[in-house]
């Protein structure tokens, strides 16, 4: 398993948003499955359980949407630097971050100038 300490900050936000989408979808399907009786007669027809799981799933999906929106806005204004290891241009948030491609820790020193977005 990949070490998550060396993930790029933008990739980490996208990963959280993807997990929110997956968990939200699973919760909504489980809520409907309990209501329809797919798990036996235990809690079959429970409108309260179905409604609560559907609402929690929906809220997680909306949180994921907001996370993706924030990630996109932050990504547009992030500084672009060239990774010394893999020689690919990557985006950095803050003064210290990791390469999106190889995970190499990077720091934005005062003598380095980020590439322009144009």
Residue pairs with C-beta under 8 A, 6 or more apart in sequence:
2 103
3 103
4 12
6 98
6 103
6 104
6 105
7 15
7 98
7 103
8 90
8 91
8 97
8 98
8 99
8 100
8 103
9 93
9 94
9 97
9 98
10 71
10 74
10 75
10 78
10 91
10 93
10 100
11 100
13 67
13 70
13 71
13 74
14 67
14 68
14 71
16 67
17 63
17 64
17 67
17 68
17 71
18 64
20 60
20 61
20 63
20 64
20 67
21 60
21 61
21 64
23 57
23 60
24 56
24 57
24 58
24 59
24 60
24 61
24 64
25 57
25 61
26 57
27 53
27 54
27 56
27 57
27 60
28 53
28 54
28 57
28 58
30 53
31 49
31 50
31 51
31 52
31 53
31 54
31 57
32 50
32 54
33 39
34 43
34 44
34 46
34 49
34 50
34 53
35 44
35 45
35 46
35 47
35 49
35 50
36 44
37 44
37 45
43 49
74 93
75 91
76 117
78 91
78 92
78 93
79 91
79 92
79 108
79 114
79 115
80 89
80 90
80 91
80 92
80 114
80 115
80 117
81 89
81 90
81 92
81 106
81 108
81 112
81 114
81 115
82 88
82 89
82 90
82 115
83 89
83 90
83 99
83 101
83 102
83 104
83 106
84 104
85 99
85 102
85 104
86 99
86 101
86 102
86 104
88 99
88 100
88 101
88 102
89 115
90 99
90 100
90 101
90 106
91 100
92 106
92 108
92 114
94 108
95 107
95 108
96 105
96 106
96 107
96 108
97 105
97 106
97 108
98 104
98 105
98 106
99 106
108 114
